[in-house]
Amino acid sequence: MARWCQLAAVLLAVSMAASTSVAQDALQTKCQGDLQKLSDCMDYATGHEDTPSAKCCEDTADTQKARPECLCSIIQQVHSGSHGVQQLGLRFDRLLAQPAACKLTYANVSLCI
């Protein structure tokens, strides 16, 4: 539980610090819930597990269907190497592979960067 709280706090800080324009601020605000929801993917995204959990894939699918731009926002934050993301140890290659690992159709995250 403490790890989840730490993740939520860092992701909130990242989402607030990473945006500079009004459009980015709006996107960050819109995606805050998705950032917290995707905390179930930490073990996969950091390379501690070879495959994402069923809960991770369920949350990823929900976000991809409802707000695909939020998945891109998360991936872009990792790609840009923001400080908060670096502290979490999220791996860019894992985030790009996550939709395929979860067998999501119509999720082309390579267009995010």
Biopython code that builds the backbone (N, CA, C, O; Angstrom):
import numpy as np
from Bio.PDB.StructureBuilder import StructureBuilder

atoms = [
    (1, "MET", "N", (0.822, -1.191, 0.000)),
    (1, "MET", "CA", (0.000, 0.000, 0.000)),
    (1, "MET", "C", (0.867, 1.256, 0.000)),
    (1, "MET", "O", (0.551, 2.241, -0.668)),
    (2, "ALA", "N", (1.965, 1.211, 0.756)),
    (2, "ALA", "CA", (2.852, 2.374, 0.818)),
    (2, "ALA", "C", (3.466, 2.655, -0.547)),
    (2, "ALA", "O", (3.636, 3.811, -0.933)),
    (3, "ARG", "N", (3.800, 1.577, -1.286)),
    (3, "ARG", "CA", (4.369, 1.757, -2.627)),
    (3, "ARG", "C", (3.364, 2.439, -3.540)),
    (3, "ARG", "O", (3.733, 3.309, -4.328)),
    (4, "TRP", "N", (2.089, 2.050, -3.440)),
    (4, "TRP", "CA", (1.054, 2.663, -4.262)),
    (4, "TRP", "C", (0.917, 4.139, -3.924)),
    (4, "TRP", "O", (0.794, 4.968, -4.826)),
    (5, "CYS", "N", (0.936, 4.480, -2.643)),
    (5, "CYS", "CA", (0.827, 5.884, -2.237)),
    (5, "CYS", "C", (2.012, 6.690, -2.752)),
    (5, "CYS", "O", (1.857, 7.831, -3.187)),
    (6, "GLN", "N", (3.205, 6.085, -2.700)),
    (6, "GLN", "CA", (4.394, 6.760, -3.218)),
    (6, "GLN", "C", (4.239, 6.967, -4.722)),
    (6, "GLN", "O", (4.541, 8.047, -5.231)),
    (7, "LEU", "N", (3.776, 5.953, -5.434)),
    (7, "LEU", "CA", (3.569, 6.065, -6.870)),
    (7, "LEU", "C", (2.566, 7.152, -7.191)),
    (7, "LEU", "O", (2.801, 7.967, -8.082)),
    (8, "ALA", "N", (1.452, 7.176, -6.481)),
    (8, "ALA", "CA", (0.426, 8.186, -6.728)),
    (8, "ALA", "C", (0.975, 9.589, -6.497)),
    (8, "ALA", "O", (0.696, 10.498, -7.279)),
    (9, "ALA", "N", (1.746, 9.775, -5.437)),
    (9, "ALA", "CA", (2.310, 11.091, -5.138)),
    (9, "ALA", "C", (3.309, 11.522, -6.202)),
    (9, "ALA", "O", (3.296, 12.673, -6.639)),
    (10, "VAL", "N", (4.170, 10.607, -6.619)),
    (10, "VAL", "CA", (5.161, 10.953, -7.645)),
    (10, "VAL", "C", (4.475, 11.224, -8.976)),
    (10, "VAL", "O", (4.817, 12.186, -9.664)),
    (11, "LEU", "N", (3.504, 10.384, -9.350)),
    (11, "LEU", "CA", (2.799, 10.598, -10.608)),
    (11, "LEU", "C", (2.037, 11.919, -10.607)),
    (11, "LEU", "O", (1.977, 12.603, -11.629)),
    (12, "LEU", "N", (1.464, 12.273, -9.484)),
    (12, "LEU", "CA", (0.784, 13.553, -9.390)),
    (12, "LEU", "C", (1.782, 14.693, -9.553)),
    (12, "LEU", "O", (1.510, 15.661, -10.263)),
    (13, "ALA", "N", (2.925, 14.581, -8.904)),
    (13, "ALA", "CA", (3.958, 15.618, -9.041)),
    (13, "ALA", "C", (4.469, 15.692, -10.466)),
    (13, "ALA", "O", (4.681, 16.782, -10.996)),
    (14, "VAL", "N", (4.670, 14.540, -11.089)),
    (14, "VAL", "CA", (5.135, 14.505, -12.481)),
    (14, "VAL", "C", (4.114, 15.151, -13.392)),
    (14, "VAL", "O", (4.456, 15.956, -14.258)),
    (15, "SER", "N", (2.864, 14.793, -13.190)),
    (15, "SER", "CA", (1.831, 15.331, -14.075)),
    (15, "SER", "C", (1.704, 16.841, -13.917)),
    (15, "SER", "O", (1.382, 17.539, -14.879)),
    (16, "MET", "N", (1.950, 17.344, -12.734)),
    (16, "MET", "CA", (1.851, 18.782, -12.520)),
    (16, "MET", "C", (3.100, 19.502, -13.045)),
    (16, "MET", "O", (2.996, 20.586, -13.619)),
    (17, "ALA", "N", (4.265, 18.906, -12.850)),
    (17, "ALA", "CA", (5.511, 19.561, -13.245)),
    (17, "ALA", "C", (5.797, 19.453, -14.732)),
    (17, "ALA", "O", (6.501, 20.296, -15.286)),
    (18, "ALA", "N", (5.271, 18.443, -15.380)),
    (18, "ALA", "CA", (5.617, 18.192, -16.775)),
    (18, "ALA", "C", (4.917, 19.125, -17.754)),
    (18, "ALA", "O", (5.336, 19.225, -18.907)),
    (19, "SER", "N", (3.885, 19.796, -17.332)),
    (19, "SER", "CA", (3.116, 20.589, -18.284)),
    (19, "SER", "C", (3.422, 22.070, -18.143)),
    (19, "SER", "O", (3.595, 22.593, -17.043)),
    (20, "THR", "N", (3.484, 22.731, -19.300)),
    (20, "THR", "CA", (3.742, 24.163, -19.286)),
    (20, "THR", "C", (2.664, 24.944, -20.002)),
    (20, "THR", "O", (2.472, 26.122, -19.702)),
    (21, "SER", "N", (1.963, 24.346, -20.922)),
    (21, "SER", "CA", (0.927, 25.070, -21.647)),
    (21, "SER", "C", (-0.444, 24.738, -21.068)),
    (21, "SER", "O", (-0.605, 23.766, -20.330)),
    (22, "VAL", "N", (-1.408, 25.549, -21.410)),
    (22, "VAL", "CA", (-2.774, 25.332, -20.928)),
    (22, "VAL", "C", (-3.305, 24.001, -21.428)),
    (22, "VAL", "O", (-3.969, 23.282, -20.682)),
    (23, "ALA", "N", (-3.023, 23.661, -22.685)),
    (23, "ALA", "CA", (-3.488, 22.386, -23.241)),
    (23, "ALA", "C", (-2.877, 21.217, -22.492)),
    (23, "ALA", "O", (-3.563, 20.238, -22.197)),
    (24, "GLN", "N", (-1.590, 21.312, -22.182)),
    (24, "GLN", "CA", (-0.943, 20.245, -21.435)),
    (24, "GLN", "C", (-1.505, 20.160, -20.021)),
    (24, "GLN", "O", (-1.704, 19.064, -19.498)),
    (25, "ASP", "N", (-1.761, 21.306, -19.401)),
    (25, "ASP", "CA", (-2.351, 21.309, -18.064)),
    (25, "ASP", "C", (-3.698, 20.601, -18.073)),
    (25, "ASP", "O", (-4.001, 19.812, -17.178)),
    (26, "ALA", "N", (-4.492, 20.885, -19.077)),
    (26, "ALA", "CA", (-5.809, 20.256, -19.177)),
    (26, "ALA", "C", (-5.678, 18.745, -19.349)),
    (26, "ALA", "O", (-6.426, 17.978, -18.743)),
    (27, "LEU", "N", (-4.730, 18.326, -20.173)),
    (27, "LEU", "CA", (-4.513, 16.898, -20.387)),
    (27, "LEU", "C", (-4.027, 16.231, -19.106)),
    (27, "LEU", "O", (-4.492, 15.143, -18.764)),
    (28, "GLN", "N", (-3.115, 16.855, -18.407)),
    (28, "GLN", "CA", (-2.604, 16.288, -17.165)),
    (28, "GLN", "C", (-3.723, 16.131, -16.139)),
    (28, "GLN", "O", (-3.813, 15.111, -15.455)),
    (29, "THR", "N", (-4.562, 17.141, -16.041)),
    (29, "THR", "CA", (-5.695, 17.078, -15.110)),
    (29, "THR", "C", (-6.645, 15.953, -15.504)),
    (29, "THR", "O", (-7.113, 15.192, -14.657)),
    (30, "LYS", "N", (-6.918, 15.863, -16.790)),
    (30, "LYS", "CA", (-7.818, 14.829, -17.312)),
    (30, "LYS", "C", (-7.286, 13.424, -17.030)),
    (30, "LYS", "O", (-8.064, 12.499, -16.796)),
    (31, "CYS", "N", (-5.971, 13.265, -17.051)),
    (31, "CYS", "CA", (-5.351, 11.945, -16.962)),
    (31, "CYS", "C", (-4.894, 11.546, -15.567)),
    (31, "CYS", "O", (-4.388, 10.437, -15.395)),
    (32, "GLN", "N", (-5.049, 12.390, -14.581)),
    (32, "GLN", "CA", (-4.577, 12.077, -13.230)),
    (32, "GLN", "C", (-5.145, 10.767, -12.711)),
    (32, "GLN", "O", (-4.419, 9.958, -12.134)),
    (33, "GLY", "N", (-6.428, 10.556, -12.912)),
    (33, "GLY", "CA", (-7.049, 9.313, -12.456)),
    (33, "GLY", "C", (-6.482, 8.093, -13.150)),
    (33, "GLY", "O", (-6.329, 7.035, -12.541)),
    (34, "ASP", "N", (-6.168, 8.245, -14.438)),
    (34, "ASP", "CA", (-5.582, 7.126, -15.179)),
    (34, "ASP", "C", (-4.179, 6.816, -14.698)),
    (34, "ASP", "O", (-3.791, 5.649, -14.637)),
    (35, "LEU", "N", (-3.416, 7.834, -14.358)),
    (35, "LEU", "CA", (-2.077, 7.616, -13.831)),
    (35, "LEU", "C", (-2.147, 6.788, -12.555)),
    (35, "LEU", "O", (-1.365, 5.857, -12.367)),
    (36, "GLN", "N", (-3.075, 7.127, -11.689)),
    (36, "GLN", "CA", (-3.224, 6.391, -10.432)),
    (36, "GLN", "C", (-3.749, 4.983, -10.691)),
    (36, "GLN", "O", (-3.308, 4.020, -10.064)),
    (37, "LYS", "N", (-4.692, 4.874, -11.620)),
    (37, "LYS", "CA", (-5.287, 3.581, -11.938)),
    (37, "LYS", "C", (-4.249, 2.603, -12.495)),
    (37, "LYS", "O", (-4.305, 1.404, -12.222)),
    (38, "LEU", "N", (-3.316, 3.122, -13.266)),
    (38, "LEU", "CA", (-2.315, 2.265, -13.898)),
    (38, "LEU", "C", (-1.175, 1.877, -12.951)),
    (38, "LEU", "O", (-0.182, 1.292, -13.383)),
    (39, "SER", "N", (-1.314, 2.195, -11.684)),
    (39, "SER", "CA", (-0.296, 1.796, -10.715)),
    (39, "SER", "C", (-0.191, 0.276, -10.619)),
    (39, "SER", "O", (0.825, -0.246, -10.161)),
    (40, "ASP", "N", (-1.227, -0.432, -11.044)),
    (40, "ASP", "CA", (-1.185, -1.898, -11.058)),
    (40, "ASP", "C", (-0.159, -2.425, -12.061)),
    (40, "ASP", "O", (0.156, -3.615, -12.063)),
    (41, "CYS", "N", (0.353, -1.551, -12.901)),
    (41, "CYS", "CA", (1.303, -1.948, -13.943)),
    (41, "CYS", "C", (2.758, -1.719, -13.547)),
    (41, "CYS", "O", (3.660, -1.964, -14.348)),
    (42, "MET", "N", (2.995, -1.259, -12.336)),
    (42, "MET", "CA", (4.351, -0.909, -11.918)),
    (42, "MET", "C", (5.344, -2.063, -12.049)),
    (42, "MET", "O", (6.454, -1.866, -12.545)),
    (43, "ASP", "N", (4.966, -3.249, -11.616)),
    (43, "ASP", "CA", (5.908, -4.368, -11.667)),
    (43, "ASP", "C", (6.323, -4.677, -13.101)),
    (43, "ASP", "O", (7.489, -4.980, -13.355)),
    (44, "TYR", "N", (5.393, -4.604, -14.028)),
    (44, "TYR", "CA", (5.725, -4.839, -15.432)),
    (44, "TYR", "C", (6.518, -3.658, -16.001)),
    (44, "TYR", "O", (7.534, -3.855, -16.668)),
    (45, "ALA", "N", (6.061, -2.450, -15.743)),
    (45, "ALA", "CA", (6.671, -1.252, -16.335)),
    (45, "ALA", "C", (8.089, -0.999, -15.829)),
    (45, "ALA", "O", (8.871, -0.323, -16.497)),
    (46, "THR", "N", (8.423, -1.527, -14.672)),
    (46, "THR", "CA", (9.775, -1.360, -14.147)),
    (46, "THR", "C", (10.669, -2.557, -14.459)),
    (46, "THR", "O", (11.859, -2.545, -14.145)),
    (47, "GLY", "N", (10.099, -3.589, -15.075)),
    (47, "GLY", "CA", (10.885, -4.760, -15.447)),
    (47, "GLY", "C", (10.985, -5.827, -14.378)),
    (47, "GLY", "O", (11.766, -6.768, -14.517)),
    (48, "HIS", "N", (10.205, -5.699, -13.309)),
    (48, "HIS", "CA", (10.244, -6.700, -12.247)),
    (48, "HIS", "C", (9.418, -7.942, -12.571)),
    (48, "HIS", "O", (9.627, -9.000, -11.977)),
    (49, "GLU", "N", (8.489, -7.818, -13.502)),
    (49, "GLU", "CA", (7.674, -8.951, -13.957)),
    (49, "GLU", "C", (7.795, -9.048, -15.467)),
    (49, "GLU", "O", (7.913, -8.033, -16.152)),
    (50, "ASP", "N", (7.766, -10.267, -15.986)),
    (50, "ASP", "CA", (7.892, -10.470, -17.430)),
    (50, "ASP", "C", (6.614, -10.154, -18.192)),
    (50, "ASP", "O", (6.661, -9.787, -19.366)),
    (51, "THR", "N", (5.478, -10.295, -17.527)),
    (51, "THR", "CA", (4.195, -10.018, -18.169)),
    (51, "THR", "C", (3.356, -9.140, -17.248)),
    (51, "THR", "O", (3.478, -9.217, -16.025)),
    (52, "PRO", "N", (2.503, -8.303, -17.842)),
    (52, "PRO", "CA", (1.630, -7.478, -17.005)),
    (52, "PRO", "C", (0.543, -8.332, -16.352)),
    (52, "PRO", "O", (0.114, -9.347, -16.901)),
    (53, "SER", "N", (0.114, -7.904, -15.181)),
    (53, "SER", "CA", (-0.946, -8.626, -14.469)),
    (53, "SER", "C", (-2.278, -8.443, -15.186)),
    (53, "SER", "O", (-2.432, -7.551, -16.020)),
    (54, "ALA", "N", (-3.226, -9.291, -14.854)),
    (54, "ALA", "CA", (-4.565, -9.186, -15.434)),
    (54, "ALA", "C", (-5.190, -7.837, -15.085)),
    (54, "ALA", "O", (-5.846, -7.225, -15.928)),
    (55, "LYS", "N", (-4.995, -7.368, -13.858)),
    (55, "LYS", "CA", (-5.545, -6.074, -13.428)),
    (55, "LYS", "C", (-4.895, -4.941, -14.213)),
    (55, "LYS", "O", (-5.571, -3.997, -14.620)),
    (56, "CYS", "N", (-3.591, -5.033, -14.423)),
    (56, "CYS", "CA", (-2.885, -4.031, -15.221)),
    (56, "CYS", "C", (-3.480, -3.970, -16.623)),
    (56, "CYS", "O", (-3.765, -2.885, -17.132)),
    (57, "CYS", "N", (-3.668, -5.121, -17.244)),
    (57, "CYS", "CA", (-4.207, -5.157, -18.608)),
    (57, "CYS", "C", (-5.643, -4.638, -18.658)),
    (57, "CYS", "O", (-6.033, -3.966, -19.613)),
    (58, "GLU", "N", (-6.419, -4.949, -17.634)),
    (58, "GLU", "CA", (-7.792, -4.444, -17.563)),
    (58, "GLU", "C", (-7.793, -2.918, -17.475)),
    (58, "GLU", "O", (-8.551, -2.250, -18.179)),
    (59, "ASP", "N", (-6.947, -2.376, -16.616)),
    (59, "ASP", "CA", (-6.857, -0.917, -16.460)),
    (59, "ASP", "C", (-6.325, -0.247, -17.726)),
    (59, "ASP", "O", (-6.793, 0.823, -18.115)),
    (60, "THR", "N", (-5.349, -0.881, -18.358)),
    (60, "THR", "CA", (-4.795, -0.341, -19.599)),
    (60, "THR", "C", (-5.856, -0.331, -20.694)),
    (60, "THR", "O", (-5.980, 0.645, -21.434)),
    (61, "ALA", "N", (-6.615, -1.407, -20.796)),
    (61, "ALA", "CA", (-7.682, -1.486, -21.802)),
    (61, "ALA", "C", (-8.745, -0.419, -21.553)),
    (61, "ALA", "O", (-9.212, 0.228, -22.490)),
    (62, "ASP", "N", (-9.123, -0.238, -20.296)),
    (62, "ASP", "CA", (-10.126, 0.779, -19.957)),
    (62, "ASP", "C", (-9.636, 2.173, -20.356)),
    (62, "ASP", "O", (-10.384, 2.960, -20.937)),
    (63, "THR", "N", (-8.386, 2.467, -20.040)),
    (63, "THR", "CA", (-7.823, 3.784, -20.370)),
    (63, "THR", "C", (-7.703, 3.938, -21.878)),
    (63, "THR", "O", (-8.023, 4.998, -22.417)),
    (64, "GLN", "N", (-7.248, 2.907, -22.561)),
    (64, "GLN", "CA", (-7.086, 2.977, -24.013)),
    (64, "GLN", "C", (-8.423, 3.225, -24.709)),
    (64, "GLN", "O", (-8.484, 3.960, -25.695)),
    (65, "LYS", "N", (-9.474, 2.627, -24.207)),
    (65, "LYS", "CA", (-10.798, 2.813, -24.818)),
    (65, "LYS", "C", (-11.375, 4.187, -24.504)),
    (65, "LYS", "O", (-11.925, 4.850, -25.383)),
    (66, "ALA", "N", (-11.251, 4.608, -23.268)),
    (66, "ALA", "CA", (-11.896, 5.850, -22.836)),
    (66, "ALA", "C", (-11.065, 7.096, -23.134)),
    (66, "ALA", "O", (-11.607, 8.122, -23.547)),
    (67, "ARG", "N", (-9.760, 7.009, -22.926)),
    (67, "ARG", "CA", (-8.875, 8.178, -23.061)),
    (67, "ARG", "C", (-7.508, 7.753, -23.583)),
    (67, "ARG", "O", (-6.535, 7.756, -22.828)),
    (68, "PRO", "N", (-7.415, 7.385, -24.872)),
    (68, "PRO", "CA", (-6.121, 6.936, -25.399)),
    (68, "PRO", "C", (-5.036, 8.000, -25.288)),
    (68, "PRO", "O", (-3.851, 7.676, -25.208)),
    (69, "GLU", "N", (-5.433, 9.258, -25.284)),
    (69, "GLU", "CA", (-4.444, 10.325, -25.146)),
    (69, "GLU", "C", (-3.746, 10.278, -23.793)),
    (69, "GLU", "O", (-2.633, 10.787, -23.651)),
    (70, "CYS", "N", (-4.385, 9.676, -22.804)),
    (70, "CYS", "CA", (-3.757, 9.563, -21.489)),
    (70, "CYS", "C", (-2.636, 8.528, -21.499)),
    (70, "CYS", "O", (-1.619, 8.722, -20.833)),
    (71, "LEU", "N", (-2.801, 7.436, -22.238)),
    (71, "LEU", "CA", (-1.700, 6.490, -22.377)),
    (71, "LEU", "C", (-0.515, 7.170, -23.040)),
    (71, "LEU", "O", (0.631, 6.982, -22.630)),
    (72, "CYS", "N", (-0.796, 7.957, -24.062)),
    (72, "CYS", "CA", (0.280, 8.686, -24.739)),
    (72, "CYS", "C", (0.957, 9.674, -23.793)),
    (72, "CYS", "O", (2.180, 9.816, -23.814)),
    (73, "SER", "N", (0.190, 10.338, -22.987)),
    (73, "SER", "CA", (0.753, 11.304, -22.053)),
    (73, "SER", "C", (1.736, 10.635, -21.100)),
    (73, "SER", "O", (2.809, 11.175, -20.832)),
    (74, "ILE", "N", (1.376, 9.476, -20.595)),
    (74, "ILE", "CA", (2.257, 8.734, -19.692)),
    (74, "ILE", "C", (3.533, 8.328, -20.420)),
    (74, "ILE", "O", (4.633, 8.492, -19.894)),
    (75, "ILE", "N", (3.383, 7.807, -21.614)),
    (75, "ILE", "CA", (4.543, 7.377, -22.405)),
    (75, "ILE", "C", (5.445, 8.559, -22.723)),
    (75, "ILE", "O", (6.669, 8.438, -22.669)),
    (76, "GLN", "N", (4.857, 9.691, -23.050)),
    (76, "GLN", "CA", (5.648, 10.883, -23.361)),
    (76, "GLN", "C", (6.434, 11.357, -22.144)),
    (76, "GLN", "O", (7.568, 11.816, -22.281)),
    (77, "GLN", "N", (5.850, 11.253, -20.968)),
    (77, "GLN", "CA", (6.554, 11.655, -19.750)),
    (77, "GLN", "C", (7.771, 10.763, -19.513)),
    (77, "GLN", "O", (8.827, 11.243, -19.102)),
    (78, "VAL", "N", (7.619, 9.476, -19.771)),
    (78, "VAL", "CA", (8.747, 8.560, -19.610)),
    (78, "VAL", "C", (9.799, 8.852, -20.675)),
    (78, "VAL", "O", (10.996, 8.882, -20.387)),
    (79, "HIS", "N", (9.346, 9.066, -21.902)),
    (79, "HIS", "CA", (10.280, 9.336, -23.002)),
    (79, "HIS", "C", (11.086, 10.612, -22.748)),
    (79, "HIS", "O", (12.271, 10.668, -23.077)),
    (80, "SER", "N", (10.464, 11.621, -22.175)),
    (80, "SER", "CA", (11.150, 12.887, -21.920)),
    (80, "SER", "C", (12.099, 12.790, -20.720)),
    (80, "SER", "O", (12.928, 13.673, -20.501)),
    (81, "GLY", "N", (11.966, 11.718, -19.955)),
    (81, "GLY", "CA", (12.879, 11.512, -18.829)),
    (81, "GLY", "C", (12.656, 12.446, -17.672)),
    (81, "GLY", "O", (13.607, 12.831, -16.991)),
    (82, "SER", "N", (11.397, 12.824, -17.433)),
    (82, "SER", "CA", (11.130, 13.728, -16.315)),
    (82, "SER", "C", (11.610, 13.100, -15.009)),
    (82, "SER", "O", (11.592, 11.881, -14.839)),
    (83, "HIS", "N", (12.034, 13.956, -14.106)),
    (83, "HIS", "CA", (12.678, 13.526, -12.863)),
    (83, "HIS", "C", (11.817, 12.541, -12.073)),
    (83, "HIS", "O", (12.322, 11.516, -11.615)),
    (84, "GLY", "N", (10.546, 12.832, -11.909)),
    (84, "GLY", "CA", (9.663, 11.961, -11.135)),
    (84, "GLY", "C", (9.549, 10.573, -11.735)),
    (84, "GLY", "O", (9.489, 9.579, -11.013)),
    (85, "VAL", "N", (9.519, 10.509, -13.045)),
    (85, "VAL", "CA", (9.427, 9.220, -13.725)),
    (85, "VAL", "C", (10.729, 8.445, -13.554)),
    (85, "VAL", "O", (10.709, 7.229, -13.366)),
    (86, "GLN", "N", (11.844, 9.134, -13.616)),
    (86, "GLN", "CA", (13.136, 8.469, -13.430)),
    (86, "GLN", "C", (13.222, 7.851, -12.035)),
    (86, "GLN", "O", (13.784, 6.769, -11.869)),
    (87, "GLN", "N", (12.674, 8.529, -11.045)),
    (87, "GLN", "CA", (12.681, 7.999, -9.677)),
    (87, "GLN", "C", (11.887, 6.709, -9.573)),
    (87, "GLN", "O", (12.231, 5.833, -8.779)),
    (88, "LEU", "N", (10.832, 6.581, -10.363)),
    (88, "LEU", "CA", (10.001, 5.377, -10.327)),
    (88, "LEU", "C", (10.653, 4.198, -11.038)),
    (88, "LEU", "O", (10.308, 3.046, -10.775)),
    (89, "GLY", "N", (11.586, 4.477, -11.929)),
    (89, "GLY", "CA", (12.252, 3.407, -12.664)),
    (89, "GLY", "C", (11.420, 2.835, -13.802)),
    (89, "GLY", "O", (11.652, 1.702, -14.226)),
    (90, "LEU", "N", (10.456, 3.600, -14.301)),
    (90, "LEU", "CA", (9.638, 3.125, -15.418)),
    (90, "LEU", "C", (10.498, 2.998, -16.662)),
    (90, "LEU", "O", (11.322, 3.866, -16.953)),
    (91, "ARG", "N", (10.304, 1.926, -17.383)),
    (91, "ARG", "CA", (11.088, 1.673, -18.590)),
    (91, "ARG", "C", (10.265, 1.995, -19.832)),
    (91, "ARG", "O", (9.150, 1.504, -20.004)),
    (92, "PHE", "N", (10.836, 2.824, -20.684)),
    (92, "PHE", "CA", (10.182, 3.256, -21.907)),
    (92, "PHE", "C", (9.813, 2.062, -22.784)),
    (92, "PHE", "O", (8.700, 2.002, -23.308)),
    (93, "ASP", "N", (10.728, 1.118, -22.947)),
    (93, "ASP", "CA", (10.462, -0.044, -23.792)),
    (93, "ASP", "C", (9.280, -0.858, -23.275)),
    (93, "ASP", "O", (8.503, -1.404, -24.059)),
    (94, "ARG", "N", (9.151, -0.937, -21.957)),
    (94, "ARG", "CA", (8.036, -1.691, -21.381)),
    (94, "ARG", "C", (6.696, -0.994, -21.620)),
    (94, "ARG", "O", (5.691, -1.645, -21.904)),
    (95, "LEU", "N", (6.692, 0.328, -21.504)),
    (95, "LEU", "CA", (5.438, 1.051, -21.740)),
    (95, "LEU", "C", (5.007, 0.947, -23.197)),
    (95, "LEU", "O", (3.815, 0.836, -23.484)),
    (96, "LEU", "N", (5.960, 0.981, -24.113)),
    (96, "LEU", "CA", (5.620, 0.817, -25.520)),
    (96, "LEU", "C", (5.089, -0.587, -25.810)),
    (96, "LEU", "O", (4.221, -0.762, -26.666)),
    (97, "ALA", "N", (5.604, -1.572, -25.104)),
    (97, "ALA", "CA", (5.202, -2.960, -25.331)),
    (97, "ALA", "C", (3.936, -3.353, -24.567)),
    (97, "ALA", "O", (3.331, -4.385, -24.858)),
    (98, "GLN", "N", (3.541, -2.550, -23.609)),
    (98, "GLN", "CA", (2.429, -2.935, -22.728)),
    (98, "GLN", "C", (1.120, -3.235, -23.465)),
    (98, "GLN", "O", (0.511, -4.267, -23.184)),
    (99, "PRO", "N", (0.656, -2.394, -24.388)),
    (99, "PRO", "CA", (-0.600, -2.739, -25.084)),
    (99, "PRO", "C", (-0.525, -4.080, -25.817)),
    (99, "PRO", "O", (-1.489, -4.846, -25.800)),
    (100, "ALA", "N", (0.600, -4.368, -26.454)),
    (100, "ALA", "CA", (0.750, -5.658, -27.135)),
    (100, "ALA", "C", (0.814, -6.792, -26.119)),
    (100, "ALA", "O", (0.229, -7.852, -26.342)),
    (101, "ALA", "N", (1.516, -6.585, -25.009)),
    (101, "ALA", "CA", (1.615, -7.605, -23.972)),
    (101, "ALA", "C", (0.239, -7.902, -23.369)),
    (101, "ALA", "O", (-0.028, -9.017, -22.922)),
    (102, "CYS", "N", (-0.621, -6.891, -23.364)),
    (102, "CYS", "CA", (-1.994, -7.064, -22.854)),
    (102, "CYS", "C", (-2.963, -7.498, -23.955)),
    (102, "CYS", "O", (-4.161, -7.652, -23.719)),
    (103, "LYS", "N", (-2.422, -7.691, -25.158)),
    (103, "LYS", "CA", (-3.223, -8.116, -26.312)),
    (103, "LYS", "C", (-4.369, -7.154, -26.616)),
    (103, "LYS", "O", (-5.492, -7.570, -26.903)),
    (104, "LEU", "N", (-4.059, -5.849, -26.546)),
    (104, "LEU", "CA", (-5.057, -4.835, -26.872)),
    (104, "LEU", "C", (-5.057, -4.594, -28.379)),
    (104, "LEU", "O", (-4.001, -4.428, -28.991)),
    (105, "THR", "N", (-6.219, -4.578, -28.955)),
    (105, "THR", "CA", (-6.328, -4.288, -30.376)),
    (105, "THR", "C", (-6.474, -2.772, -30.556)),
    (105, "THR", "O", (-7.014, -2.080, -29.693)),
    (106, "TYR", "N", (-6.003, -2.294, -31.649)),
    (106, "TYR", "CA", (-6.131, -0.881, -32.037)),
    (106, "TYR", "C", (-5.383, 0.078, -31.109)),
    (106, "TYR", "O", (-5.741, 1.253, -31.017)),
    (107, "ALA", "N", (-4.372, -0.401, -30.439)),
    (107, "ALA", "CA", (-3.567, 0.482, -29.571)),
    (107, "ALA", "C", (-2.199, 0.638, -30.222)),
    (107, "ALA", "O", (-1.357, -0.255, -30.126)),
    (108, "ASN", "N", (-1.978, 1.757, -30.876)),
    (108, "ASN", "CA", (-0.704, 2.018, -31.533)),
    (108, "ASN", "C", (0.018, 3.121, -30.768)),
    (108, "ASN", "O", (-0.057, 4.293, -31.136)),
    (109, "VAL", "N", (0.709, 2.745, -29.718)),
    (109, "VAL", "CA", (1.376, 3.736, -28.890)),
    (109, "VAL", "C", (2.636, 4.288, -29.522)),
    (109, "VAL", "O", (3.176, 5.282, -29.036)),
    (110, "SER", "N", (3.122, 3.675, -30.590)),
    (110, "SER", "CA", (4.319, 4.209, -31.252)),
    (110, "SER", "C", (4.039, 5.574, -31.849)),
    (110, "SER", "O", (4.977, 6.316, -32.142)),
    (111, "LEU", "N", (2.773, 5.927, -32.039)),
    (111, "LEU", "CA", (2.408, 7.252, -32.547)),
    (111, "LEU", "C", (2.443, 8.307, -31.450)),
    (111, "LEU", "O", (2.267, 9.491, -31.737)),
    (112, "CYS", "N", (2.661, 7.913, -30.224)),
    (112, "CYS", "CA", (2.637, 8.841, -29.103)),
    (112, "CYS", "C", (3.870, 9.731, -29.032)),
    (112, "CYS", "O", (3.807, 10.825, -28.472)),
    (113, "ILE", "N", (4.982, 9.283, -29.588)),
    (113, "ILE", "CA", (6.229, 10.038, -29.401)),
    (113, "ILE", "C", (6.642, 10.795, -30.629)),
    (113, "ILE", "O", (7.669, 11.474, -30.619)),
]
sb = StructureBuilder()
sb.init_structure("model")
sb.init_model(0)
sb.init_chain("A")
sb.init_seg("    ")
for serial, (resi, resn, name, xyz) in enumerate(atoms, 1):
    if name == "N":
        sb.init_residue(resn, " ", resi, " ")
    sb.init_atom(name, np.array(xyz, "f"), 0.0, 1.0, " ", f" {name:<3s}", serial, name[0])
structure = sb.get_structure()
